Amino acid sequence: MKKDFIKLTSTAVPLPIENIDTDQIIPARFLKATSRDGFGENLFRDWRFDNAGQPKADFVLNNKRYSGQILVGGRNFGCGSSREHAAWAIYDAGFRVVVSSFFADIFKGNALNNFLLPVQVSEEFLQEILSATIDNPATELAIDLATQTIELVGAGKSENFAIDGYKKMCLLNGFDDIDYLLSLKDKIEAYEERAIKF
């Protein structure tokens, strides 16, 4: 698993649907496993496949014209239940970034905890991105975490996005919460030594 995130330039998969909830992202019947692996194959399962298990030709993830490491969804992405598996499924399917004009708070936290970057843009910019990617699957987006910018490549348009400072530092370094604490091991031990002397 590649944990760190600094910059990414990639084509995108457009999914212009509002209020995509976590049960649509990964249906509850697939939550039996405790490992993070293997959830990607059931990402948007009920939208991707019919009752016979055959791919639906009109769903974007089954359209070979669209690919990339960026998923662009409609407003209010990740609403519904708090299942962390939703972030696991998106990451396991090969996405590193989800773009929307609004994210449910719990999904945003789960995404950041699992090295999936949620990039929130204005509604106007989201619609520009969706239009561009739908019209031309070769359209690229460039995300720079250090400067907190997302650019519609070739269009001369970009926006800044917000991210918690601690989570930004963790993503840039590929740290989860335990990795971060381990990175402070020397400082913690030095503090303990000073504390013992007093």
N, C-alpha and C positions, 0 to 999 in steps of 0.2 A: 504494500500500500504506500503510495507516494503521499506524504503528509504535508510537506511544506508547499506554500503557495506564494509566489512573488508576482509573476506576470503570466498572462495567458492570452494568446491570440488564436481564435478558433472560429469556425463556422458554428451555426447554432440551429437548434431544432425548435421551431415555433409551435406553441400550443396555446392559441388565443382563446382560452376558456377562463372565465372568472370563477372564483370560489372553488378552486380545486382542493378538495379535502383529502385528508390522509387515508381515508378508506378507499378513495379512488386511486391514490398513489400506490398503495399496497393493501389489498383487501385483507380483512381480519383473518380469513381462513388460512393465510400463508404466514402467520406469525408464530408458528410452533417452534421454529429453530431459535437457538440462542446465539449462534455464530452470526457474524455480519455478512458472511459470504453467501452468494446464491440468491439473494433477494432481487437482483437486477432482472432476472429472467421473468419475474412476475410484476415488474413495474407497469402500472396502468393495465393490469391483466384484463379486467372486464371491458376496457376500451380497445385493447389490442386484439383480443381473440373472441370469436363467437362461442356459442354453447358447445360446439363440436371441437373446440380447441384450434380452429383454423384462424389464421391472421385475417383481420379486417383490412381490406385494401385501402379504405379511405382514412385510416388512422395514421397520423404523421410518423410514428415510430416504425411503421411498416412500409414507409415510403423511402426508397433508397436514394431519392434525390436529396434528402435531408440527413445530415450527420453532424458530428462535432461534440465538443465537451461542454457546451453551454445549452441549457434548457431555458427557453423564454416562455413564461406562463402569463396568464391574465392576472388581474387584480385579486388580492386576498388569497394568495397561494399558501397552501399548507394549513388551512383552517380545519376544524374538526377535532378529533381525538389527539392525545399527546404522544402517540406512538413514535418512538425513536426509529422504528423500522422504516418509516417513510424516507428519512434521510439516508439510511443504509441502502435502500433500494435504488435511489437516484444515483448515489455514489457508485454502487456496484454495477450500474448500467453504463458507467463510463463518463458521467457528468462531473465536472468540478465546480461549476457555477450554475446558479439558478437566478434568473432576472425576472423581476416583477415590479409593479408599482406599489405593492403592499404585501407584507408577509405576516402570517399569524405569529405572535411572539414565541410560542413554544416551539413551533417548527423552526423558526430562525435560530433559537438557542440550540436545538438538536442538530441542525445543519452545521453550525460553527463548531460544535463539539465533535463532529465527525468529518472535519476537513472539507466540508462542502460550503462554498462561499455564496451567501445570499446577497445579491446586489439589488438594492431598491432604488428605482429611478422614478422620475415624474411620470404621470400618466401620459403626457404628451410625447415624451421620449420613448416610452414603452411602445406606443402605437407606431412611432416611426421605425423602431427596431423590428416590430412584428411585420409591418408592411414590407420593409426592405428584405427581410429574410424569407418571407413567403414568396415574394416576387422573384427573388434571386437567391437560390440556395447556396451560392458561392459567397454570399455576403459574410464578412468577418466582423467579429467584435473583439476589441482589445481591452483587457482588464488589467490594471496596474494597481496592486494592493498597496504598495508603498505610498503612492500619491492619491489613492482612493478615487481613481477615475475609470470610467467606462467610455469607450469610443466606438462609434459606428464607423468602421474603417472605410475610407474613401469618400465619406460624406461630409467630412470636416465638422462633425458634431460629436460632442462629448458632454458628460455630466460627472459631477462628483457624487460619491455615495458615502453614507455614514457607516461606521463600524465601531464597536466597543474597542477601546485601546488595548485591553488585555487580550481579547480574542484576536486582534490584529497581530499583536506580537507573537502569539502562539502559532498562528497560521504562517507567518513569515519564517518562523524557525522550525515548523513541523512539530510543535509541542502539543501534547494533550496536557491535562492538569497535572498528571503524575510526572510527565517529562519536565514540566516547568519546575516542579518542586525539586526534582533531581538536579536540575541545572543550578539550583541554589545550595546544593549540598555543602560546598566548601564554606559558604557564608553562614549557613546554619550551624555547622560544626564549630566555626570560629566564635560565633555568638555564644554557643553552649559552653565553650571553654572559658570565655570571659565571665559568663554568669556563675560558673562553678567557683571561680576565684573570689567572688563576692559572697 
